[in-house]
Amino acid sequence: MISFIVPAYDEALLLGATLDAIRRAADACGEAHEVVVADDASSDRTAEVAERRGARVVRVAHRQIAATRNSGARAARGELLVFVDADTLIDAAVLRAALAALRSGAVGGGCAVRFDGSVPAYARIVTPLLVASFRTLGFACGCFVFCTRAAFEATGGFDEKLFGAEELAFSRALARLGRFVVLRESVATSGRKMRTHTGWEILAALGKLAIRGPRSVRRREGMEFWYGKRRVELAE
């Protein structure tokens, strides 16, 4: 069985579409599956949205993405684990490719990514370069990561000392176990940060991480771009 693990914090607006897309993809592939939503101390209707769509809700209060992913995985029952962010839409093509990779001996992997809706020009230019870089380096984008349960347990899961870049560390850990693949198929993830932050703000956030190095993701301070109050998108 496939277990889809969806970490979520105040995602009531987007979670429904994510869960609907998961169900369509799994049904199209004819796969037995479950959906586990790890609700990380949400203050909105995230849990209600998940339960109304048949997902099993695991309530946690970590406010840390790595720990939340791990809590969902530990509550899951499947032998194949697929981590999907709450603002990300998958389809049958990427799911089939992921399952084929796992069933042919891969321990895990990721895929390409594209943003939904309209995003600034710089994002349209940079995204293909980042996707190509991740494929070359063997990194999974955090919005879609898959692995076998055996590999998850062998690595200890996502590193809970990290408040960011946990998917990169997990990719490296999986690659040390066996074959790690980055699919050419893609998922659509939300471009809301691109639409609610200026290019300079995003560049400044990434610049701070680059200057401070790996130690910068080991504490919540300085990670406001990811953990700060979410800005609301304005209707066009």
LINURRA-V354849 format. One record per run of one state. SS is the DSSP state (helix for helix, strand for strand, loop for the rest). FROM is the first residue (numbers start at 1). TO is the last residue. Records with the same first field share a line. If there is no record, write none. Layout:
BEGIN
SS = FROM-TO, FROM-TO
END
This chain:
BEGIN
loop = 1-1, 9-11, 30-32, 41-45, 53-55, 61-64, 76-79, 85-87, 90-91, 104-107, 116-120, 138-143, 156-165, 178-179, 190-191, 197-198, 219-223, 228-236
strand = 2-8, 33-40, 56-60, 80-84, 88-89, 108-115, 144-148, 180-189
helix = 12-29, 46-52, 65-75, 92-103, 121-137, 149-155, 166-177, 192-196, 199-218, 224-227
END
